Every structure is written in structure tokens, then in C-alpha cells.
Amino acid sequence: MVFSSVIGLSALIAAGAHHGAWPHGWPLAAQVALGLLTAEFAAYWAHRFAHEWPWLWDFHAIHHGVTRLWCVNSGRFHFVDALKSVLPGVAILALAGAPAEVMAWLSALTGYIGLMTHTNAAMRFGPLSFVFNTPELHRWHHSMKLSEGNRNYGENLSVWDLLFGTYFNEARRPPARSGVREALPTRLSGQLAYPFHRFAGRMAARRALRQP
Ligand SMILES: [Zn+2]
């Protein structure tokens, strides 16, 4: 829902902005491919930082908290985490002057690929995994083992993982169980408050360390 709202908003901005460096003369498919590559670059780093920076991980941990993948998990994000993932990419595209049609295609593709990658199916996708994020790649990403889970950050594409050295896909079966090591609250209200409580705890610990 957050994703669709932000995409919708950015489409409105882009519709009124005929400036920017966007190649409006290209065929639509090429514009969508360019939009996807650009948005994925931002989404890749937003996702990677969410795994590597503890205060961002506390928000993203909510998404990784499920013990089994199924397609509904594709919408299970803390709202701060969702905004952090989507806003940078759509802001870049809107500023570049990408048309509403491209934004709509990106929204549809992201929704479809998100449902696919979180589906609970053990499938092999062969060479497709070298271009797109697939259920095969994303099962590794949801592994509790950090050497497997801190990989495959692409939301729709795997090309940035290949380029930045975080692509991971081995010939053995990916883990069927996913999850996180920390104990997360089970209620929605607790999960929404969890990252803020953790942040307050970190700040208190830092203050205590500074005291003589
Ligand atoms: Zn993740």
C-alpha cells in the first residue's frame, strides 16, 4: 500500500514535470528497463544498508521475522522500512522526469515480482536468476545464516548484486526455514514500536557510557 501510494504520488509529480534528462523518445519497453535499473540501484543500497546498519535493521527485521515464506510476506514491512526502500528510487525517477506510464509499469512489476519472490515454492529458475530476483534467490536472502542472508539485495533485479559482489546462489536447496535471531514482538502494535524502543535503548546505553 505504501509502495502504491508513493508510486502514485511520484507519477503525479512526474506527469507535471516535462523537464529532466529522461529519454522520452525511447520505446516504452526501453524506458521501463531504464527506470527499473535506476530504481533498483537505489533499492539495492537501501536494502543493503538495512542489513548492515543496526538501527535500520531494527525496522527491516520485521519483514524478516517470518519463519516461513509465503506471498503475503511481500507486503509485511514496517512503514518506515517501506518508505526508506521506495522513496529514493521514485524521487530519482521523478526528478529525472520519468513519465507516469513508466512509474505505473514499475509499480506493477514490483508488485508481481514481490509476490513471486516470497512464494513458498522450491523452484529453480536457471539463467533468469542472473537478471531477475527470483524465489530461488530470495529464499537465500531470508536465511537465518548471515553468510547467506546478507546477500541478494535486489528487489526486482539481481544485476546490482552481481556487480557489487552480493549475488548468492548455490546448487544445494535453499533453507526452508527463515527468520531472525532476535525475539520480535508478536502483536502488530509491538512490531511497529519495536525499532523505536531499540533506538531509545541504544541512546540510553550510549549516554550511560559517556557518564564518568
Ligand atoms: Zn532483507
Boltz pocket constraint, residues with backbone or C-beta under 6 A from the ligand:
constraints:
  - pocket:
      binder: B
      contacts: [[A, 47], [A, 51], [A, 60], [A, 64], [A, 141], [A, 149]]
      max_distance: 6.0
